[in-house]
Amino acid sequence: MVYKYEYKGFEVAAQVAENPTTWQVRVDVQKFDNDVVVKAFPPFEESFSRSDGVLSAVLRMKKIVEQTIDDYISSGG
């Protein structure tokens, strides 16, 4: 599964892999200017218990990623 959205000018793409006991979530964050990457964060990768459900895993990762983007912007990035 891949979830994509834009947050404050950054393209966020979350990929979810299903394992027997965990959800593996990887998120790539990039900012483009005229189809050229002008800022890219290292990939965010986390494992979450499958008992929590995939939506819960994605929403927790979304919060981490958006806080990182907010911190970057507030620091003048």
C-alpha positions as CSV (number, residue, x, y, z in Angstrom):
1,M,0.0,0.0,0.0
2,V,1.2,3.5,-0.8
3,Y,-0.3,6.7,0.7
4,K,0.6,10.0,-0.8
5,Y,-0.2,13.6,0.2
6,E,1.2,17.1,0.3
7,Y,2.1,18.8,3.6
8,K,3.2,22.4,3.6
9,G,4.8,22.1,0.1
10,F,6.4,18.7,0.8
11,E,5.4,15.5,-1.0
12,V,4.9,12.8,1.5
13,A,4.8,9.1,0.4
14,A,4.2,6.4,2.9
15,Q,4.7,2.8,2.0
16,V,3.4,0.0,4.2
17,A,4.6,-3.6,4.1
18,E,2.8,-6.3,5.9
19,N,4.8,-8.8,8.0
20,P,3.4,-11.6,10.2
21,T,3.5,-9.5,13.4
22,T,4.3,-6.0,12.3
23,W,3.5,-3.2,9.8
24,Q,6.7,-1.8,8.3
25,V,6.2,1.8,7.4
26,R,8.6,3.8,5.3
27,V,8.0,7.4,4.5
28,D,9.9,9.5,1.9
29,V,9.6,13.3,2.1
30,Q,10.7,15.6,-0.7
31,K,10.1,19.2,-1.7
32,F,10.1,20.0,-5.4
33,D,10.6,23.2,-7.4
34,N,9.8,22.9,-11.1
35,D,10.1,19.1,-10.9
36,V,13.6,19.3,-9.2
37,V,14.1,18.0,-5.7
38,V,15.2,21.0,-3.5
39,K,15.0,19.2,-0.2
40,A,14.8,15.6,0.8
41,F,14.8,14.1,4.3
42,P,16.4,10.7,4.9
43,P,13.6,8.0,4.8
44,F,11.6,7.6,8.0
45,E,11.2,3.9,8.8
46,E,9.4,2.3,11.7
47,S,7.8,-1.0,12.7
48,F,4.4,-1.1,14.4
49,S,2.5,-4.0,16.0
50,R,-0.1,-5.5,13.6
51,S,-2.5,-5.7,16.6
52,D,-2.7,-1.8,16.4
53,G,-4.0,-1.9,12.8
54,V,-2.5,-0.3,9.7
55,L,-4.4,3.0,10.0
56,S,-3.0,3.5,13.5
57,A,0.6,2.8,12.3
58,V,0.2,5.2,9.4
59,L,-1.3,8.0,11.6
60,R,1.5,7.7,14.1
61,M,4.1,7.9,11.4
62,K,2.2,10.9,9.9
63,K,2.5,12.7,13.2
64,I,6.3,12.1,13.4
65,V,6.8,13.2,9.8
66,E,4.7,16.4,10.1
67,Q,6.4,17.4,13.3
68,T,9.8,17.0,11.6
69,I,8.6,19.2,8.7
70,D,7.2,21.8,11.1
71,D,10.5,21.8,13.0
72,Y,12.5,22.2,9.8
73,I,10.3,25.1,8.6
74,S,10.4,26.9,12.0
75,S,14.2,26.7,12.1
76,G,14.3,28.7,8.8
77,G,14.6,25.7,6.4
